[in-house]
Structure formats: structure tokens, C-alpha cells
Amino acid sequence: MIYKRSSALFAEAKKYIPGGVNSPVRAFKAVGGDPIFVKEAKGAYLYDEDGNKLIDYIASWGPMILGHAYEPVITAIIDKAKKGTSFGMPTEIESELAKLAVSMVPNIDKIRFVNSGTEACMSAVRLARGYTGKDKIIKFAGCYHGHSDSFLIQAGSGAVTFGSPNSPGVTQGTAKDTLLAGYNNLEEVNALVNANKGEIAAIIIEPVAGNMGCIVPTDAFIKGLRELCTAERILLIFDEVMTGFRLGKGGAQEALGVAADMVTFGKVIGGGLPVGAFAAKEEIMNHLAPDGPVYQAGTLSGNPLAMSAGLAMLTELNTNPEIFDSLAKKTAFLHEGIGKALEKKGVPHQINRFGSMISVHFTDEPVVDFASSVKGNNERFNTYFHGMLNQGIYLPPSAFESYFLNDALSYADLEETIAAVEKVTF
């Protein structure tokens, strides 16, 4: 495929935007070459500025769960835009989306909308600290919770891709309150809790990780976290920015059978527009301003366009929950096909999958945490990425990102993708 216009646009963008992109993983630094500039998208397909059609496996990093330009969502946005795009005042649709989200997700009574997943996680941790009166948090190596200072310690995804998991600009004072454990390692978590008795406000985790590839928690690990948090009066925060309303109506809590104390959302809840949210039981959420002393605000939070898109998306998922089964079956089909193709080629690999999230790791060892994910052969991944791209398959441009399937993908699309794997020369 030819990408002359994309390359020209990238060169122009670099004159005015740092690195030519507004989010680092888009820059193709990990895989080499110039990023693809998208002109439009519909259903399962991207159409770039050079006229190429690409089968999409990132779905805007998750939110396009029903496919791009999904008609009910687009109609809702257009209808709302005709009445004004932002007011900085309350609107009825905020309450409608809040009511629907609360009805779908276990263990939450109230929800606060923000503008991004980063804001959601940052605000959830602040509320946890204010509610418990404790300062420290535990996060897991390779889990990404946005670019707030507290989280940029072995943060996975883009941070790992660029070799700077501890970002300059994060103070030592901030870093000392963030304790780091290995994913799927309950023993390490117990040791941290015992060494910091009575000081830990919250444990925050991607319940199914998506920022070191897709990594699934063991049953003993995730349930052990719940038991530990209950025993030690620590709030368990599920960062469901990726998994919320993707792994099921009730997200990862429902899929894993584990209750969180707080949950953060993004991606799907905004129907593709910039939205985040955090939620919990009433007892916790009532500590938030204006009802309580923990301050959080956002001038554009609850933006009517974003609320309308989210309401249309969640209404569809709530009405037709069979979508989740459909997505899981398509993902399993893709898993089997890619696995067989790579086995036939004799390429060492691991494939991790949960629901509609999946990732391919070029390693002999099972990938269960950050340490095992970074052992993958990045040169082989880069060959795979470009080999697929040249055949019209758009995969995440980083070995540390999960694929996100959308339900507009047909089995013919999946078969074409598997056939493309068979043609890649490693």
C-alpha cells in the first residue's frame, strides 16, 4: 500500500505538534515508519488519506464497540448539536446517562462524569484518599491509568513503548506515595500492605489489563485482592476505562465475579467522544464536592454531545446484551485462526484473550505480567505489524497494546485477517 499523503501530512504536523501527534503511541515510534492519517471510517473499516481501506482492530482504542459511525450514535450527536454544543450548566441528559449506567453496573449508586480516563482515575484516587484519610496507593507494573503524576511509574503502554516508564516531571514526593506490585502477584501486594500498615488508601488495577497487551488476572489473584482490601479497609478501584461496557453490561466486575469499591470508566461510555467517569456506592461518592469536602470539577464535564453519544451507545448495549457474546465468539475465532497460522510458520508466540480483547506476544513464555510481556520479540512484532498493514489490516502500533474488536467485523473480515497472517514473512 502507498502512504504518500499520510507521510506528507505527518511531516507538516511535526512542524506544529510535538512529535506530530497528540498522543505518543500514534507516532509509530515503536514499529517504525510514519503514522497513517485517517480520513473517515465506517463500520469495521478505516479509510486513510491515501484512499486505502483498512480493517480496524483498535476501534479508537475501544469505544467503537459497535463499529465506526454507528447510526444511532451519530444521529444522537447531530440532533443534540443542533440545540447547542456546551452550556456549562446542568442538562437532563446527564441524569439519563447516569441512571442508565448505574442500572447496568454492579456496586455503584452514583457516578460523576469527567472528560477523560486520566481525569477519572486521578479523581477516583483523590476521592479514595479523602474518604479513607490515608495517602498511599498500590498500582501494578504495566497498568496504565492515564498520565496523572501518581500513575506514571512503570505505566505500561505508551510509557513502555518509549522507554520512559518513570516520566520526568513526576516529583519524588508524588512517587513515594505510589507503591508498585507485580500483576498477578498477590504475595507482593500482601508484603506492601504489611510494610505500610494503615497507610494505604486504595489499590488501583486494570481488572483485565490492556496496556501490556491483554493480560487476564488469575482467579486467586483478583479475588485475593478483594479479600485483602476488605480486611485492611483499603478501597479496591477497578480502572474499567477499557473494560467497562465492553466485557459485559456490568464490565469486568460482572465478567470476573468480583466487586470493586470504586470504578472508573471511559471509551464506551462516551460512544467515541471524549468522556470519562468514576463511580461508587453513595457513602463514598457523598464525600465529593459539593456534598462533601473532596474537590473535583470540570467546566465541560457532562458535555451534552458526549452524553448523547454515550446514552445512545449504552442504550443499545443494554437492550441487546447478545452483542457481548457475538464479540467474544468473533474474538475466539480470530484467536484460533492466528494461532494456527503462526504455529504453521513455527513462530514462537502467546495469545491472550478475554471477551473482545486479544493480543499476540512473540515469546515462548506465558505472558502473565509486565515482566513477561517485555520479553516479547519486538523486532518480530514490528515485522508482523507492517506485514499486516501492507495487506490492509490495522493493528495497534505497539506490542504493549490490546486489540479491541468491534461487532461490525464480519467473519469474512476475520478470515481475511487470518489469511494475512499466513502471508507475513517473519
C-alpha positions as CSV (number, residue, x, y, z in Angstrom):
1,M,0.0,0.0,0.0
2,I,1.1,3.6,-0.6
3,Y,1.0,6.2,2.1
4,K,2.5,9.3,0.4
5,R,-0.2,11.7,1.6
6,S,0.0,10.3,5.2
7,S,3.7,10.8,5.2
8,A,3.3,14.4,3.9
9,L,0.7,15.2,6.5
10,F,2.9,13.8,9.2
11,A,5.8,16.0,8.1
12,E,3.6,19.0,8.3
13,A,2.1,18.0,11.7
14,K,5.6,17.8,13.2
15,K,6.1,21.5,12.5
16,Y,3.4,22.5,14.9
17,I,2.6,19.5,17.2
18,P,5.2,17.8,19.4
19,G,6.2,14.6,17.6
20,G,3.5,15.3,15.1
21,V,0.8,13.6,17.3
22,N,-1.4,14.4,20.2
23,S,-0.9,11.1,21.9
24,P,2.5,9.4,21.7
25,V,1.5,5.8,20.7
26,R,0.2,7.3,17.4
27,A,3.7,8.3,16.3
28,F,4.8,4.7,15.2
29,K,8.0,5.1,17.2
30,A,7.7,1.5,18.4
31,V,7.2,0.0,15.0
32,G,9.0,2.4,12.7
33,G,7.7,4.3,9.7
34,D,5.1,7.1,9.5
35,P,1.7,7.0,11.1
36,I,-1.4,6.6,9.0
37,F,-3.7,9.6,8.8
38,V,-7.4,8.7,8.8
39,K,-9.9,10.5,6.6
40,E,-13.0,8.7,7.6
41,A,-14.3,5.4,9.0
42,K,-17.5,3.3,8.7
43,G,-18.3,0.0,10.4
44,A,-15.2,-2.2,10.7
45,Y,-13.2,-0.1,8.2
46,L,-10.8,2.9,8.2
47,Y,-10.2,4.9,5.1
48,D,-7.0,6.8,5.1
49,E,-5.8,10.0,3.3
50,D,-4.2,7.9,0.5
51,G,-7.5,6.1,-0.3
52,N,-6.6,2.8,1.4
53,K,-9.2,0.7,3.1
54,L,-8.1,-0.9,6.4
55,I,-9.7,-3.5,8.6
56,D,-9.6,-1.9,12.0
57,Y,-8.6,-3.7,15.2
58,I,-8.2,-0.7,17.6
59,A,-11.7,0.7,17.4
60,S,-10.4,4.1,18.5
61,W,-8.8,2.2,21.4
62,G,-12.0,0.6,22.5
63,P,-15.1,2.9,22.3
64,M,-16.3,1.9,18.8
65,I,-17.6,-1.4,20.1
66,L,-20.5,-1.4,17.5
67,G,-18.3,-0.1,14.7
68,H,-17.4,3.4,13.4
69,A,-20.1,5.9,12.6
70,Y,-22.8,3.8,14.3
71,E,-26.0,5.3,13.1
72,P,-27.9,5.8,16.4
73,V,-24.9,7.4,18.0
74,I,-24.3,9.7,15.0
75,T,-28.0,10.7,14.9
76,A,-28.0,11.4,18.6
77,I,-24.9,13.7,18.3
78,I,-26.3,15.6,15.3
79,D,-29.7,16.1,17.0
80,K,-28.1,17.4,20.1
81,A,-25.6,19.6,18.3
82,K,-28.4,21.5,16.6
83,K,-29.5,22.6,20.1
84,G,-26.1,23.8,21.2
85,T,-22.8,22.2,22.0
86,S,-21.9,23.2,25.5
87,F,-23.6,25.2,28.3
88,G,-21.6,24.8,31.5
89,M,-24.9,24.2,33.2
90,P,-26.9,21.1,34.1
91,T,-28.8,19.2,31.5
92,E,-31.3,16.4,31.8
93,I,-29.4,14.0,29.6
94,E,-26.6,13.9,32.2
95,S,-29.0,12.3,34.7
96,E,-30.4,10.0,32.0
97,L,-27.0,8.6,31.2
98,A,-26.1,8.4,34.9
99,K,-29.3,6.5,35.7
100,L,-28.7,4.0,32.9
101,A,-25.0,3.4,33.8
102,V,-25.9,2.9,37.5
103,S,-28.6,0.4,36.5
104,M,-26.1,-1.6,34.4
105,V,-23.1,-1.8,36.7
106,P,-23.0,-3.6,40.0
107,N,-22.0,-2.0,43.2
108,I,-22.4,1.7,42.3
109,D,-25.0,4.2,43.4
110,K,-23.7,7.4,41.9
111,I,-21.4,8.5,39.1
112,R,-19.5,11.7,38.2
113,F,-18.7,12.4,34.6
114,V,-15.4,13.9,33.6
115,N,-13.7,14.4,30.2
116,S,-11.1,11.6,30.0
117,G,-9.9,8.3,31.6
118,T,-7.0,10.2,33.1
119,E,-9.3,12.6,34.9
120,A,-11.5,9.7,36.0
121,C,-8.6,7.7,37.6
122,M,-7.0,10.8,39.1
123,S,-10.3,11.9,40.7
124,A,-11.0,8.4,42.0
125,V,-7.7,8.2,43.8
126,R,-8.2,11.7,45.3
127,L,-11.6,10.7,46.5
128,A,-10.3,7.4,47.9
129,R,-7.6,9.4,49.8
130,G,-10.2,11.9,51.1
131,Y,-12.6,9.2,52.1
132,T,-10.1,7.0,53.9
133,G,-7.8,9.7,55.3
134,K,-4.8,7.7,54.0
135,D,-2.2,8.8,51.4
136,K,-0.6,5.8,49.7
137,I,-1.9,3.8,46.8
138,I,-0.8,0.5,45.2
139,K,-0.7,0.1,41.4
140,F,0.6,-2.6,39.3
141,A,3.6,-2.6,36.9
142,G,2.4,-2.3,33.3
143,C,-1.0,-1.0,34.2
144,Y,-1.8,2.4,32.7
145,H,-4.2,4.7,34.4
146,G,-3.6,7.9,32.5
147,H,-0.9,10.4,32.6
148,S,-1.5,11.9,36.1
149,D,1.7,12.1,38.1
150,S,0.7,9.3,40.6
151,F,0.4,6.7,37.9
152,L,3.5,7.3,35.7
153,I,5.5,4.6,37.5
154,Q,6.0,1.6,35.3
155,A,2.9,2.6,33.5
156,G,2.8,0.3,30.5
157,S,1.6,1.1,27.0
158,G,3.0,4.3,25.6
159,A,5.4,4.8,28.5
160,V,7.0,1.4,28.0
161,T,7.0,1.9,24.2
162,F,9.1,5.0,24.6
163,G,11.4,3.5,27.3
164,S,10.5,6.0,29.9
165,P,8.2,4.4,32.5
166,N,9.1,7.0,35.0
167,S,8.4,10.3,33.4
168,P,10.5,13.4,34.1
169,G,8.3,15.9,35.8
170,V,7.0,13.5,38.4
171,T,8.3,14.6,41.8
172,Q,9.8,12.2,44.3
173,G,7.2,13.3,46.8
174,T,4.4,12.1,44.5
175,A,6.3,8.9,43.6
176,K,6.8,7.9,47.2
177,D,3.1,7.6,47.8
178,T,2.7,5.1,44.9
179,L,3.7,1.6,45.7
180,L,4.4,-0.8,42.9
181,A,3.4,-4.5,42.7
182,G,3.6,-7.2,40.0
183,Y,0.3,-8.0,38.3
184,N,-1.0,-11.5,39.3
185,N,1.3,-11.4,42.3
186,L,-0.8,-11.4,45.4
187,E,2.3,-12.2,47.6
188,E,3.9,-8.8,46.6
189,V,0.7,-7.0,47.4
190,N,0.4,-8.6,50.8
191,A,4.1,-7.6,51.5
192,L,3.4,-4.0,50.6
193,V,0.3,-3.8,52.8
194,N,2.1,-5.3,55.7
195,A,5.0,-2.9,55.3
196,N,2.7,0.1,55.1
197,K,0.0,-0.8,57.7
198,G,-2.8,1.7,57.9
199,E,-1.3,3.9,55.2
200,I,-2.8,2.6,52.0
201,A,-6.0,4.3,50.8
202,A,-6.5,2.3,47.6
203,I,-5.4,-0.4,45.3
204,I,-6.0,0.5,41.6
205,I,-5.9,-2.1,38.9
206,E,-6.9,-2.8,35.3
207,P,-9.0,-5.8,36.1
208,V,-8.2,-7.2,32.7
209,A,-5.0,-5.4,31.6
210,G,-4.8,-3.9,28.2
211,N,-1.7,-1.8,28.4
212,M,0.9,-4.5,28.4
213,G,-1.1,-6.4,25.9
214,C,-4.2,-8.2,27.1
215,I,-3.4,-9.9,30.4
216,V,-6.0,-11.8,32.3
217,P,-5.9,-11.9,36.1
218,T,-5.9,-15.3,37.8
219,D,-9.0,-16.1,39.8
220,A,-6.9,-16.4,43.0
221,F,-5.2,-13.0,42.4
222,I,-8.3,-10.9,41.7
223,K,-10.4,-12.5,44.4
224,G,-7.4,-12.3,46.8
225,L,-7.2,-8.6,46.2
226,R,-10.9,-8.2,47.2
227,E,-10.4,-10.1,50.4
228,L,-7.3,-8.2,51.3
229,C,-8.9,-4.8,50.7
230,T,-11.9,-5.7,52.8
231,A,-9.7,-7.0,55.7
232,E,-7.4,-3.9,55.6
233,R,-10.1,-1.2,54.9
234,I,-8.5,-0.4,51.6
235,L,-10.6,0.7,48.6
236,L,-10.3,-1.5,45.6
237,I,-10.5,0.6,42.4
238,F,-11.2,-1.1,39.1
239,D,-9.9,1.0,36.2
240,E,-12.5,0.0,33.6
241,V,-11.8,2.7,31.1
242,M,-11.1,-0.1,28.7
243,T,-13.2,-2.9,30.1
244,G,-16.3,-1.0,31.2
245,F,-19.3,-1.9,29.0
246,R,-17.0,-3.9,26.8
247,L,-16.7,-7.2,28.7
248,G,-20.4,-7.2,29.5
249,K,-23.1,-4.8,30.7
250,G,-21.6,-4.7,34.1
251,G,-18.0,-4.7,32.9
252,A,-15.2,-6.6,34.5
253,Q,-17.0,-6.8,37.8
254,E,-19.7,-8.8,36.2
255,A,-17.3,-10.8,34.0
256,L,-14.9,-11.7,36.8
257,G,-17.4,-12.0,39.6
258,V,-15.5,-9.6,41.8
259,A,-16.9,-6.4,43.4
260,A,-14.9,-3.2,43.4
261,D,-15.4,-0.3,45.8
262,M,-14.9,2.3,43.0
263,V,-14.9,2.0,39.2
264,T,-13.6,4.4,36.6
265,F,-14.9,4.5,33.0
266,G,-14.1,6.0,29.6
267,K,-14.2,4.8,26.0
268,V,-17.5,3.1,25.5
269,I,-19.4,5.3,28.0
270,G,-18.9,8.3,25.7
271,G,-19.8,6.5,22.5
272,G,-16.5,7.6,21.0
273,L,-16.5,11.2,22.3
274,P,-14.1,12.3,25.0
275,V,-15.7,11.2,28.2
276,G,-14.6,9.6,31.5
277,A,-16.4,8.8,34.7
278,F,-15.9,7.5,38.2
279,A,-18.5,5.8,40.4
280,A,-19.0,4.1,43.8
281,K,-21.5,3.5,46.5
282,E,-23.4,6.5,47.8
283,E,-21.4,6.5,51.1
284,I,-18.1,7.1,49.2
285,M,-19.5,9.4,46.5
286,N,-21.1,11.7,49.0
287,H,-17.6,12.8,50.1
288,L,-17.3,14.6,46.7
289,A,-18.0,18.3,46.4
290,P,-20.5,19.9,46.5
291,D,-21.9,17.4,49.0
292,G,-18.5,16.7,50.7
293,P,-15.0,18.1,51.2
294,V,-13.2,16.3,48.3
295,Y,-13.0,18.8,45.4
296,Q,-13.3,17.8,41.7
297,A,-14.6,19.9,38.9
298,G,-14.6,20.3,35.1
299,T,-16.1,23.1,33.1
300,L,-17.0,20.8,30.2
301,S,-17.9,17.7,32.2
302,G,-21.2,16.2,31.2
303,N,-20.9,17.8,27.8
304,P,-24.3,17.3,26.0
305,L,-22.8,15.9,22.8
306,A,-20.8,13.4,24.8
307,M,-23.8,12.5,27.0
308,S,-26.0,12.0,23.9
309,A,-23.4,9.7,22.3
310,G,-22.9,7.7,25.5
311,L,-26.7,7.3,26.1
312,A,-27.2,6.0,22.5
313,M,-24.4,3.6,22.9
314,L,-25.3,2.2,26.4
315,T,-29.0,2.0,25.4
316,E,-28.0,-0.3,22.5
317,L,-25.8,-2.5,24.7
318,N,-28.3,-2.6,27.5
319,T,-31.1,-3.6,25.1
320,N,-29.1,-6.1,23.1
321,P,-26.6,-7.8,25.5
322,E,-26.2,-10.6,23.0
323,I,-23.6,-8.2,21.4
324,F,-21.1,-9.2,24.1
325,D,-21.5,-12.9,23.2
326,S,-21.2,-12.1,19.5
327,L,-17.9,-10.2,20.1
328,A,-16.5,-12.9,22.3
329,K,-17.2,-15.5,19.6
330,K,-15.5,-13.4,16.9
331,T,-12.5,-12.9,19.1
332,A,-12.2,-16.6,19.8
333,F,-12.4,-17.3,16.1
334,L,-9.6,-14.8,15.4
335,H,-7.6,-16.3,18.3
336,E,-7.8,-19.8,16.8
337,G,-7.0,-18.6,13.3
338,I,-4.0,-16.5,14.2
339,G,-2.7,-19.2,16.5
340,K,-2.9,-21.9,13.7
341,A,-1.2,-19.6,11.2
342,L,1.7,-18.8,13.5
343,E,2.1,-22.4,14.6
344,K,2.3,-23.4,10.9
345,K,5.1,-20.9,10.4
346,G,6.9,-22.1,13.5
347,V,6.8,-18.7,15.1
348,P,7.0,-18.7,18.9
349,H,4.0,-16.8,20.3
350,Q,1.5,-16.5,23.0
351,I,-2.1,-15.2,22.5
352,N,-4.0,-13.8,25.4
353,R,-7.7,-13.2,25.2
354,F,-10.7,-12.1,27.3
355,G,-14.0,-11.2,25.8
356,S,-13.4,-8.9,22.9
357,M,-9.8,-8.0,23.9
358,I,-6.9,-10.0,22.5
359,S,-3.1,-9.7,22.0
360,V,-0.3,-11.6,20.3
361,H,3.0,-11.8,22.1
362,F,6.1,-13.1,20.3
363,T,7.6,-15.2,23.1
364,D,7.9,-18.8,24.3
365,E,6.8,-17.9,27.8
366,P,3.3,-17.3,29.1
367,V,2.5,-13.6,29.4
368,V,1.0,-13.0,32.8
369,D,2.5,-9.7,34.0
370,F,4.7,-6.8,32.9
371,A,8.0,-8.6,33.3
372,S,6.9,-11.4,31.0
373,S,5.3,-9.0,28.5
374,V,8.5,-7.1,27.9
375,K,10.3,-10.4,27.0
376,G,8.5,-10.4,23.7
377,N,10.5,-10.1,20.4
378,N,9.8,-6.5,19.4
379,E,11.6,-6.9,16.0
380,R,9.3,-9.8,15.2
381,F,6.3,-7.7,16.3
382,N,7.4,-4.9,14.0
383,T,7.7,-7.3,11.1
384,Y,4.2,-8.6,11.9
385,F,2.7,-5.2,12.2
386,H,4.0,-3.9,8.9
387,G,3.3,-7.2,7.2
388,M,-0.3,-6.9,8.2
389,L,-0.6,-3.2,7.5
390,N,0.7,-3.8,3.9
391,Q,-2.3,-6.2,3.5
392,G,-4.8,-3.7,4.8
393,I,-5.0,-4.8,8.4
394,Y,-4.6,-2.1,11.0
395,L,-3.3,-3.4,14.3
396,P,-2.2,-1.5,17.4
397,P,1.2,0.0,16.6
398,S,2.8,-1.2,19.8
399,A,3.5,-4.7,21.2
400,F,2.1,-3.4,24.5
401,E,-1.5,-2.7,23.4
402,S,-4.5,-5.0,23.3
403,Y,-6.6,-5.3,20.1
404,F,-10.2,-4.2,20.5
405,L,-12.7,-5.9,18.3
406,N,-15.9,-4.2,17.1
407,D,-19.1,-6.0,16.3
408,A,-19.2,-4.6,12.7
409,L,-16.4,-7.0,11.9
410,S,-17.7,-9.8,9.8
411,Y,-16.4,-13.4,9.7
412,A,-15.1,-12.6,6.2
413,D,-13.1,-9.8,7.7
414,L,-11.7,-12.2,10.3
415,E,-10.8,-14.8,7.7
416,E,-9.1,-12.1,5.6
417,T,-7.1,-11.1,8.7
418,I,-6.1,-14.7,9.4
419,A,-5.1,-15.1,5.7
420,A,-2.9,-12.0,6.0
421,V,-1.1,-13.6,9.0
422,E,-0.3,-16.6,6.8
423,K,1.3,-14.3,4.2
424,V,3.6,-12.4,6.6
425,T,7.3,-13.2,6.1
426,F,9.0,-13.3,9.5
